[in-house]
Amino acid sequence: MQSLIDRHVTVVVPKKFVSLPLGAVKPAGWLHDQASYLVVQVNGLAGHEHDFYHYVSQSDWIGGDSYYSNLEEAGSYWFNGMVPTGVLLNDSTIKAQTQQFLDYVLDHQDSTGWLGPEVNTTKPRFLWGRYPFLFGAIQMVEADPSLTSRVVPALHRFVSLANSMLHQGQGLEDWTKTRWEDFVIVLQWMHDFHPDGQEDILIDTMKMLKWTGDPWELVFAEANFPKGPVEHLRNPFPALTWHGVNMAEGLKALPSTFRFTHNQSDLDAASHGWDLLFQYHGRPSGIYAADEYLAGLEATRGTELCLVVVNNIFHRGSYLYQVSGDPKYADRVERITYNALPATMTGDMWTRQYLQQQNQIAAKNMTPNPFPEDGPYSNVFGLEPNYPCCTVNHPQGWPKFISNSFVTSVDQMSLAQVYLGPFSTSTTLANGNKVMVTVDTVYPFSDTLVTTVAADKAFTYFVRIPSWVEGGTFSVNSAKARAVSPVNGLQSFAVPAGTTTITLNLPAQITVESRPHGSVAVHRGPLHYAFDIPRTQKVLAKNAEEPRAVDLQFTATTDWEYAIDPSTLKFHARVPSGGKLPSPVFDSGLSPFTITVVACPIKWAIAGDTFAASPPTNATCTGPTTNITLSPFGTTKLRIGEFPTFKATK
């Protein structure tokens, strides 16, 4: 194995774009002080886990090193999500909790460089559980550079040990072998910003991780790629490569490999694998199906919340975009964020699902169970249905979307807004050019964004124009509107010194996506639309220490068995009162955007009383037509998102 490592190559290819350090981008508008989405998250389960949840609670930790001992997964996940949450909201309580966690872990690093509870024990040392912790530590350094002298030397000591372990075949088990790319990206951050004369060992460790890890370029090759549910297929590679979250991990393996192999084939394989994944397992909500393992296209199969936040944010779609510059990755990230992410949590963010369904007519203990690898409790909204990983992992979604919404060019001469929404940023570009940007919008619940740019010196500012925009225009300082003309997805603006106001209008048409069994899904702009099924709610369980942490059963209270006539789809937009969105906006009936359509009742089979069968082909109306209203997918908790069709008579 050692002979495969070229010790003379010490060049890491720069990314196409460079993300700003944590804290440089802040949420504004509805993401902060109107619909208060990060505030809702902090006031919900994410912000209170440290108070009572046994995997990460301080009381358990003090009593028995619980969340340090859970550096294998739970503590690392929690830390990785709560670091950016605390920084973006400047929340002193959360920042104190994450600082305490960081201090404890670093204070207990042993003389060999190891980080984790295996110190002075006979427990095997596996590398993977440390990787989310390393991401969190990096973010803390970005947000507070005074921590550099404490954190970076500790990371180098750990890298030195990990390199030795890898050369000896140690530290490897199935999860380490499939998630090696996380460590590669940590190493690349160190190489880019804090090499400290250790470039050779950093690159050698990157290469050892690739050669001891699962071969993602082969997993994503078309000849090997599964074209449907995998539970009855033989995987030619280690079983965990078809695990849904690991597929998301693998998507960033190849661009991370490209940075030290310099092989364009790595980027090409990542792009093709991305397309295959969504072609054969994709969902109109932007994500793909994997109820533990890849699950095909059927609308009742599930998608794990960990998959949504892992595939969506930071080092997956965002990392792919920053390395390759291909706008398809940014488009997909935005769709996932505004659809699949809020759909799998209640509006108050106190409960979450393990699995969400595209067509979801009940959230309850399911009999029969449609998920071959997960339990029947998987789509209940609760504290930890099925597995607890999503409880500690989900908070990273929103803050990392926000943090990666702006990037700079490699030469630091230009700034680009990648994701659309209400943000502000302050950064210093090359030549000491101080730039401040504020984006005033209620996007994705509006087509208009007003951006104010203040700069010390002239520079080029870019805004991503999504692929779904039709007839988009821009106006600079109230001048006559002009048509957008993006190049590779980016609209450029020559911004002079001083203050410039850019008004973007980015309308979209209603589009209809073909789905299995002749069914269709409805989109407009970044939002996917579904029928929001009215429901009753029943408390199934309540946490003894925190009464707001409950398990909820949702049951439909009206008919949902409809076919729609796509030719009758009509978009409706109401202006939010006072220009502000209701809070929390991702909840039933609160969206200012809706779509109406002519529908008719049909016969649509169900299994037991828990999930809908596949949409019937060639559905026949069983009653008179009616108008139904479709809402943004993220606001629905029970829903039909893929409909049979019919042709209404005039």
VOGU-3710 file (C-alpha; in Angstrom, 3 decimals, decimal comma):
1> mqslidrhvt> 0,000/0,000/0,000  2,786/2,403/0,884  4,254/2,053/-2,611  1,134/3,646/-4,093  1,882/6,966/-2,421  3,771/9,562/-4,460  5,648/11,522/-1,825  6,948/14,162/-4,249  3,673/15,818/-5,254  2,928/18,648/-2,825
11> vvvpkkfvsl> 0,480/20,723/-4,877  -3,197/20,911/-3,970  -5,284/22,360/-6,798  -7,190/25,470/-5,683  -10,957/25,345/-5,680  -12,833/27,469/-8,225  -14,352/29,432/-5,346  -13,388/29,980/-1,724  -16,002/30,006/1,028  -15,954/32,841/3,537
21> plgavkpagw> -14,981/32,072/7,143  -17,752/31,264/9,588  -19,380/34,468/10,822  -18,670/36,500/7,669  -22,179/35,714/6,373  -25,174/36,365/8,619  -28,860/35,520/8,248  -31,149/38,483/7,674  -34,868/39,007/7,122  -37,038/35,942/7,609
31> lhdqasylvv> -33,992/33,751/8,207  -33,270/35,733/11,351  -35,622/38,352/12,726  -38,919/37,944/10,859  -39,858/34,309/10,496  -36,815/33,853/12,760  -35,874/30,486/11,340  -32,573/30,132/13,121  -34,202/31,522/16,255  -36,984/28,934/15,919
41> qvnglagheh> -34,332/26,227/15,654  -32,542/27,475/18,771  -35,829/27,763/20,677  -36,671/24,220/19,586  -35,033/20,855/20,023  -31,603/21,833/18,691  -31,087/24,593/21,221  -32,138/22,481/24,198  -30,508/19,094/23,589  -27,582/20,103/25,759
51> dfyhyvsqsd> -30,005/20,569/28,672  -31,588/17,112/28,718  -30,752/14,779/25,820  -28,605/11,994/27,213  -26,276/11,751/24,214  -25,056/15,344/24,573  -26,419/16,756/27,826  -24,018/18,503/30,151  -25,379/16,735/33,238  -24,636/13,331/31,726
61> wiggdsyysn> -21,255/14,531/30,545  -20,163/15,831/33,935  -21,362/12,619/35,552  -19,683/10,217/33,191  -17,992/11,799/30,190  -21,108/11,048/28,120  -20,752/13,438/25,260  -17,004/13,131/25,201  -17,421/9,374/25,072  -19,854/9,974/22,221
71> leeagsywfn> -17,131/11,626/20,158  -17,605/8,460/18,130  -20,717/10,071/16,640  -23,285/11,906/18,760  -21,077/14,485/20,392  -19,230/15,174/17,135  -22,486/15,632/15,221  -23,937/17,950/17,843  -20,757/20,043/18,013  -20,520/20,312/14,219
81> gmvptgvlln> -24,035/21,761/13,976  -24,139/23,940/17,051  -20,856/25,781/16,401  -22,247/27,668/13,366  -25,648/28,069/15,018  -24,096/29,844/17,989  -21,869/32,041/15,850  -24,560/33,113/13,369  -26,946/34,122/16,155  -24,173/35,319/18,468
91> dstikaqtqq> -25,873/33,204/21,114  -23,728/33,335/24,246  -25,208/30,173/25,749  -24,542/28,004/22,709  -21,107/29,530/22,179  -20,212/28,715/25,784  -21,423/25,122/25,332  -19,368/24,570/22,172  -16,304/26,241/23,700  -16,601/23,952/26,708
101> fldyvldhqd> -16,843/20,928/24,421  -13,799/22,030/22,414  -11,764/22,697/25,538  -12,620/19,339/27,075  -11,688/17,356/23,977  -8,404/19,205/23,437  -7,518/19,088/27,136  -7,838/15,297/26,984  -5,805/14,741/23,812  -3,254/12,105/24,775
111> stgwlgpevn> 0,488/12,152/24,199  0,162/10,211/20,929  -2,194/12,829/19,462  -5,401/10,787/19,800  -8,700/12,626/20,308  -11,442/10,631/21,976  -12,521/8,433/24,853  -10,294/5,522/23,870  -7,428/7,105/25,816  -6,107/4,663/28,457
121> ttkprflwgr> -8,594/1,980/27,424  -8,487/-1,180/25,343  -11,298/0,073/23,104  -10,281/0,014/19,402  -9,423/3,394/17,892  -11,365/4,132/14,716  -10,834/7,400/12,884  -14,243/8,343/11,515  -16,080/9,555/14,643  -13,590/12,415/15,015
131> ypflfgaiqm> -14,244/13,927/11,585  -17,398/15,946/12,440  -15,576/17,220/15,530  -12,704/18,376/13,319  -15,162/20,294/11,116  -16,555/21,996/14,197  -13,063/22,877/15,453  -12,175/24,378/12,064  -15,299/26,537/12,145  -14,413/27,773/15,627
141> veadpsltsr> -10,990/28,870/14,352  -12,602/30,659/11,414  -15,016/32,480/13,703  -12,375/33,260/16,351  -8,807/33,296/14,958  -7,437/33,659/18,500  -8,128/29,910/18,861  -5,667/29,079/16,064  -2,650/28,569/18,343  -4,622/26,093/20,458
151> vvpalhrfvs> -6,565/24,177/17,798  -4,223/23,908/14,813  -1,260/22,282/16,654  -3,703/19,762/18,148  -4,966/18,935/14,664  -1,427/18,479/13,381  -0,647/16,090/16,250  -3,765/14,095/15,391  -2,827/14,033/11,688  0,650/12,726/12,493
161> lansmlhqgq> -0,859/9,882/14,495  -3,542/9,159/11,893  -0,922/9,005/9,139  1,077/6,432/11,097  -2,067/4,433/11,829  -3,124/4,366/8,177  0,296/3,163/7,055  -0,032/0,344/9,580  -3,571/-0,514/8,526  -5,036/0,754/11,809
171> gledwtktrw> -8,050/2,942/12,603  -10,072/1,455/9,772  -13,540/-0,051/9,939  -16,503/0,122/7,572  -17,560/3,677/8,411  -14,000/5,025/8,223  -13,471/3,346/4,877  -16,596/4,881/3,393  -16,296/8,397/4,916  -12,592/9,005/4,348
181> edfvivlqwm> -13,318/12,110/2,266  -14,373/14,072/5,363  -10,849/13,798/6,723  -9,384/14,696/3,309  -11,315/17,973/3,342  -10,058/18,750/6,864  -6,511/18,088/5,649  -7,042/20,369/2,661  -8,219/23,180/4,934  -5,044/22,738/6,969
191> hdfhpdgqed> -2,940/22,686/3,777  -4,657/25,793/2,413  -4,573/27,924/5,556  -2,328/26,398/8,248  0,224/24,011/6,681  2,879/24,882/9,271  5,548/23,202/7,155  3,649/19,893/7,165  2,563/19,869/3,515  4,115/16,474/2,737
201> ilidtmkmlk> 2,449/14,583/5,566  -0,871/16,317/4,898  -0,888/15,198/1,260  0,466/11,761/2,115  -2,413/11,324/4,567  -4,924/12,415/1,914  -3,578/9,764/-0,417  -3,515/7,064/2,259  -7,172/7,802/3,034  -8,114/7,365/-0,612
211> wtgdpwelvf> -6,171/4,152/-1,102  -7,473/2,575/2,110  -11,035/3,800/1,533  -13,943/2,704/-0,614  -13,442/3,384/-4,372  -16,124/5,975/-5,067  -15,099/6,460/-8,696  -16,089/2,811/-9,259  -19,218/2,946/-7,089  -20,540/5,849/-9,172
221> aeanfpkgpv> -19,590/4,289/-12,520  -22,725/3,659/-14,565  -22,009/-0,038/-15,035  -22,023/-0,543/-11,261  -24,672/1,940/-10,236  -28,019/0,562/-8,938  -30,969/1,660/-11,054  -33,623/0,927/-8,435  -34,136/-0,190/-4,822  -31,109/-2,119/-3,653
231> ehlrnpfpal> -32,487/-4,460/-0,984  -32,535/-7,402/-3,416  -29,376/-6,484/-5,348  -25,800/-7,627/-4,753  -23,409/-4,765/-4,116  -20,016/-5,450/-5,773  -18,444/-3,087/-3,234  -18,632/-2,898/0,583  -22,274/-2,825/1,672  -22,160/0,639/3,215
241> twhgvnmaeg> -21,415/2,291/-0,136  -25,126/2,033/-1,038  -26,143/3,537/2,289  -27,931/6,821/1,599  -25,857/9,096/3,823  -22,663/7,458/2,623  -23,691/8,118/-0,970  -23,838/11,791/-0,016  -20,393/11,424/1,521  -19,131/9,782/-1,644
251> lkalpstfrf> -20,359/12,645/-3,794  -17,671/14,870/-2,341  -14,964/12,192/-2,366  -14,145/12,679/-6,021  -13,796/16,486/-6,023  -11,697/16,187/-2,869  -9,545/13,591/-4,683  -9,224/15,878/-7,713  -7,477/18,488/-5,611  -4,472/16,203/-5,072
261> thnqsdldaa> -4,627/13,868/-8,109  -5,221/16,709/-10,594  -7,254/14,244/-12,682  -10,204/15,802/-14,512  -11,699/12,311/-14,593  -12,395/12,634/-10,854  -14,623/15,682/-11,428  -16,253/14,039/-14,437  -17,046/10,917/-12,413  -18,539/13,029/-9,613
271> shgwdllfqy> -20,752/14,892/-12,070  -21,964/11,720/-13,760  -22,536/9,985/-10,431  -24,571/12,969/-9,209  -26,773/12,734/-12,298  -27,255/8,975/-11,923  -28,198/9,325/-8,275  -31,008/11,770/-8,967  -32,117/10,057/-12,189  -32,739/6,726/-10,458
281> hgrpsgiyaa> -33,481/7,749/-6,865  -34,323/11,467/-6,966  -37,312/13,206/-5,412  -39,194/16,332/-6,553  -38,287/17,788/-3,137  -34,699/17,945/-4,370  -33,274/15,061/-2,355  -33,053/11,339/-3,167  -34,617/8,289/-1,543  -32,695/6,081/0,873
291> deylagleat> -34,572/4,471/3,742  -31,197/3,431/5,018  -30,102/2,213/1,550  -30,919/3,541/-1,932  -34,637/3,111/-2,509  -35,538/3,976/-6,116  -38,323/6,305/-7,255  -41,477/5,090/-5,523  -43,191/7,940/-3,665  -43,755/5,999/-0,425
301> rgtelclvvv> -40,114/5,089/0,136  -38,245/7,207/2,653  -35,431/9,751/2,893  -33,449/10,102/6,114  -33,111/13,517/7,765  -29,350/12,975/8,198  -29,195/12,500/4,433  -30,984/15,812/3,870  -28,574/17,833/5,985  -25,460/15,889/4,960
311> nnifhrgsyl> -26,180/15,915/1,220  -27,522/19,419/1,270  -25,127/21,542/3,156  -21,496/22,575/3,392  -19,217/19,801/2,090  -21,578/18,082/-0,326  -23,389/20,213/-2,887  -21,613/23,333/-1,675  -18,200/21,660/-1,802  -18,904/20,255/-5,267
321> yqvsgdpkya> -19,841/23,729/-6,479  -16,803/25,386/-4,926  -14,415/22,872/-6,497  -16,026/22,527/-9,941  -18,011/25,751/-10,490  -20,914/23,766/-11,999  -24,168/25,600/-11,122  -26,244/22,402/-11,112  -24,912/21,645/-7,641  -25,975/25,024/-6,261
331> drverityna> -29,427/24,708/-7,847  -29,914/21,338/-6,174  -28,726/22,567/-2,764  -31,236/25,422/-2,877  -34,098/23,068/-3,779  -33,238/20,708/-0,933  -32,943/23,526/1,591  -36,296/25,120/0,805  -38,215/21,841/0,399  -36,881/18,622/1,935
341> lpatmtgdmw> -35,230/20,220/4,964  -38,251/21,984/6,515  -40,658/19,218/5,447  -39,182/16,722/7,875  -39,625/18,836/11,026  -42,634/20,424/12,691  -42,862/24,189/12,360  -41,670/24,785/15,935  -38,680/22,465/15,309  -39,289/20,463/18,468
351> trqylqqqnq> -39,914/17,206/16,606  -38,347/15,581/13,589  -38,776/12,481/11,480  -36,188/9,867/10,736  -37,701/9,303/7,274  -39,848/11,613/5,154  -41,994/10,410/2,241  -42,900/12,162/-0,972  -46,481/10,900/-0,606  -47,106/10,754/3,145
361> iaaknmtpnp> -50,702/10,170/4,253  -49,938/9,352/7,889  -47,106/9,729/10,395  -47,519/6,882/12,840  -46,309/3,443/13,858  -46,735/1,839/10,445  -48,369/-1,515/9,808  -47,369/-2,769/7,331  -43,942/-1,154/7,268  -42,853/0,143/3,826
371> fpedgpysnv> -39,195/0,513/4,829  -37,182/-2,720/4,394  -34,194/-1,600/6,504  -35,816/0,829/8,997  -38,438/0,414/11,667  -42,184/1,148/11,453  -41,766/4,195/13,732  -39,511/5,932/11,209  -41,920/8,597/9,923  -43,280/9,614/13,350
381> fglepnypcc> -42,377/13,187/14,337  -40,505/12,923/17,621  -37,356/13,138/19,680  -35,509/10,142/18,227  -37,758/7,963/16,049  -35,884/4,922/14,754  -32,314/6,160/15,373  -31,006/9,129/17,393  -28,411/10,294/14,836  -30,757/12,809/13,189
391> tvnhpqgwpk> -31,555/14,384/16,556  -27,963/15,484/17,078  -27,149/15,974/13,370  -30,060/18,025/12,027  -29,034/21,465/13,412  -26,207/21,823/10,895  -28,592/22,267/7,938  -29,738/25,886/8,092  -26,556/27,474/9,491  -24,313/25,785/6,949
401> fisnsfvtsv> -26,588/26,778/4,092  -26,277/30,370/5,283  -22,515/30,155/5,815  -21,908/28,919/2,263  -24,203/31,394/0,519  -21,285/33,655/-0,493  -17,903/32,760/-1,961  -14,929/34,666/-3,335  -12,844/34,056/-6,413  -9,515/32,355/-5,752
411> dqmslaqvyl> -7,636/35,637/-6,285  -9,966/37,338/-3,763  -10,818/40,030/-6,314  -14,509/39,126/-6,686  -17,437/38,156/-4,475  -20,365/35,949/-5,499  -23,749/35,226/-3,925  -24,374/31,527/-4,550  -27,657/30,909/-2,717  -30,625/33,235/-2,865
421> gpfststtla> -32,264/34,427/0,327  -31,977/37,162/2,943  -28,331/37,460/3,966  -25,722/40,017/4,877  -21,975/39,717/4,609  -18,919/41,740/5,447  -15,515/40,771/4,116  -12,239/42,209/2,889  -11,223/41,333/-0,656  -7,798/41,697/-2,236
431> ngnkvmvtvd> -5,988/45,028/-1,937  -7,771/45,804/1,306  -11,141/46,268/-0,387  -13,722/46,217/2,395  -17,119/45,102/1,106  -20,506/44,915/2,803  -23,539/43,300/1,162  -27,144/43,195/2,392  -29,810/41,207/0,536  -33,370/42,313/1,326
441> tvypfsdtlv> -35,879/39,683/0,222  -38,434/37,130/1,357  -37,181/34,703/-1,324  -38,136/31,895/-1,950  -41,554/33,432/-1,167  -40,856/36,311/-3,551  -39,194/36,695/-6,938  -37,528/40,006/-6,046  -34,212/40,595/-4,293  -32,819/44,054/-3,502
451> ttvaadkaft> -29,084/43,967/-2,819  -27,106/46,876/-1,402  -23,343/46,713/-1,933  -20,949/49,092/-0,169  -17,299/48,853/-1,241  -14,111/50,821/-0,668  -12,922/50,042/-4,185  -14,401/48,884/-7,478  -14,770/45,136/-7,936  -16,871/42,520/-9,746
461> yfvripswve> -19,899/41,187/-7,909  -21,688/38,037/-9,065  -25,135/36,602/-8,329  -26,163/33,076/-9,242  -29,220/33,019/-11,511  -31,009/29,682/-11,011  -31,737/27,531/-14,022  -35,502/27,777/-13,448  -35,630/31,581/-13,936  -37,495/32,748/-17,056
471> ggtfsvnsak> -37,594/36,400/-18,053  -35,304/37,542/-15,251  -34,261/41,199/-15,121  -31,953/43,424/-13,101  -31,703/47,127/-12,424  -28,697/48,971/-10,975  -29,364/52,134/-8,945  -32,941/52,348/-10,256  -31,834/52,465/-13,896  -33,897/50,855/-16,626
481> aravspvngl> -34,320/47,108/-16,121  -32,262/44,823/-18,345  -32,474/41,096/-19,035  -30,175/38,873/-17,022  -27,490/37,140/-19,086  -25,637/34,779/-16,772  -22,451/32,990/-17,767  -22,171/29,525/-16,224  -25,023/30,494/-13,933  -23,507/33,769/-12,681
491> qsfavpagtt> -24,659/37,312/-13,492  -21,797/39,799/-13,183  -21,999/43,401/-11,992  -19,169/45,946/-12,240  -19,585/47,606/-8,855  -17,821/50,959/-8,298  -16,521/52,272/-5,004  -19,296/53,576/-2,791  -22,849/52,248/-2,483  -24,676/50,391/-5,254
501> titlnlpaqi> -28,220/49,010/-5,238  -29,044/46,014/-7,439  -32,667/44,943/-7,911  -33,215/41,460/-9,302  -36,561/40,127/-10,500  -36,341/36,380/-11,052  -39,743/34,980/-12,066  -40,343/31,359/-12,980  -43,022/29,376/-14,747  -44,981/26,479/-13,284
511> tvesrphgsv> -43,339/23,268/-14,455  -44,592/19,689/-14,349  -42,172/16,835/-13,717  -42,945/13,326/-14,932  -42,819/10,697/-12,199  -43,382/6,901/-12,087  -46,750/5,364/-13,030  -47,689/8,368/-15,181  -47,877/10,650/-12,147  -46,602/14,220/-12,037
521> avhrgplhya> -44,998/16,641/-9,574  -45,494/20,409/-9,624  -42,796/23,067/-9,299  -42,420/26,805/-9,531  -38,967/28,298/-9,048  -37,109/26,660/-6,166  -40,312/25,394/-4,548  -42,000/22,051/-5,092  -45,758/22,075/-4,384  -47,889/19,400/-2,737
531> fdiprtqkvl> -51,402/18,913/-1,395  -51,232/19,670/2,338  -53,466/17,021/3,941  -55,348/18,322/7,017  -54,525/16,237/10,065  -55,170/15,438/13,676  -52,366/15,149/16,185  -51,851/12,662/18,999  -49,033/12,634/21,547  -47,495/9,152/21,629
541> aknaeeprav> -44,734/9,826/24,151  -43,250/12,669/26,184  -39,720/13,022/27,497  -39,616/12,884/31,301  -37,072/15,726/31,592  -38,326/17,989/28,785  -42,116/17,996/28,178  -41,757/19,846/24,876  -39,854/16,870/23,462  -42,751/14,695/22,342
551> dlqftattdw> -43,486/12,006/19,787  -46,431/12,948/17,563  -48,761/10,859/15,441  -50,454/12,627/12,526  -53,586/11,189/10,918  -55,375/12,545/7,847  -58,820/14,085/8,466  -59,903/14,584/4,839  -59,738/12,753/1,557  -56,431/12,968/-0,249
561> eyaidpstlk> -57,131/10,619/-3,171  -57,096/13,081/-6,071  -56,010/13,191/-9,680  -55,167/16,612/-11,128  -55,413/18,249/-14,531  -51,971/19,870/-15,046  -53,343/22,235/-17,717  -55,339/24,042/-15,008  -52,451/24,888/-12,660  -52,542/28,543/-11,538
571> fharvpsggk> -50,008/30,365/-9,382  -51,151/32,722/-6,609  -48,987/35,164/-4,648  -50,151/37,378/-1,835  -48,033/40,156/-0,414  -47,033/39,346/3,175  -48,522/41,757/5,715  -46,051/44,561/6,372  -43,604/42,848/4,049  -42,907/40,249/6,745
581> lpspvfdsgl> -43,458/36,523/6,636  -45,396/34,742/9,393  -43,371/32,686/11,836  -42,562/29,896/11,378  -43,210/30,224/7,655  -42,680/26,516/6,943  -45,944/25,457/8,530  -49,420/24,686/7,231  -51,338/27,547/5,664  -48,708/30,234/6,221
591> spftitvvac> -47,012/30,417/2,818  -47,801/33,503/0,686  -47,272/31,336/-2,422  -49,823/28,700/-3,465  -50,940/26,946/-6,643  -54,500/25,870/-7,416  -55,490/23,075/-9,760  -58,647/21,308/-10,917  -58,824/17,849/-9,337  -61,219/14,957/-9,017
601> pikwaiagdt> -61,585/12,153/-6,480  -60,283/8,741/-7,551  -59,790/5,265/-6,143  -56,294/5,054/-4,693  -55,318/1,986/-2,701  -53,605/2,115/0,670  -51,684/-0,471/2,658  -53,321/-0,871/6,047  -54,025/2,664/7,191  -50,492/3,960/6,900
611> faaspptnat> -49,225/4,584/3,378  -50,510/5,130/-0,100  -49,882/2,626/-2,835  -48,236/3,784/-6,044  -50,276/6,447/-7,859  -52,812/4,658/-10,053  -52,158/4,786/-13,789  -55,060/5,977/-15,976  -57,085/7,089/-12,971  -60,842/7,459/-13,379
621> ctgpttnitl> -62,809/10,154/-11,557  -65,299/8,832/-9,026  -66,977/12,172/-8,332  -67,252/15,768/-9,567  -64,243/17,966/-10,124  -63,119/20,472/-7,514  -60,316/22,969/-7,002  -57,593/22,022/-4,568  -54,732/24,151/-3,305  -51,106/23,075/-3,424
631> spfgttklri> -48,651/24,481/-0,900  -44,843/24,535/-0,802  -43,635/21,046/0,076  -41,645/22,288/3,068  -44,791/23,573/4,783  -46,541/20,180/4,621  -46,260/17,319/7,115  -48,847/15,012/5,501  -48,958/15,410/1,754  -49,408/14,183/-1,769
641> gefptfkatk> -46,490/15,394/-3,894  -46,912/13,043/-6,873  -50,367/12,951/-8,499  -52,158/10,843/-11,073  -53,543/12,977/-13,890  -56,814/13,330/-15,785  -58,222/15,731/-18,358  -61,060/17,901/-17,084  -63,937/18,540/-19,490  -64,751/22,185/-20,197
//
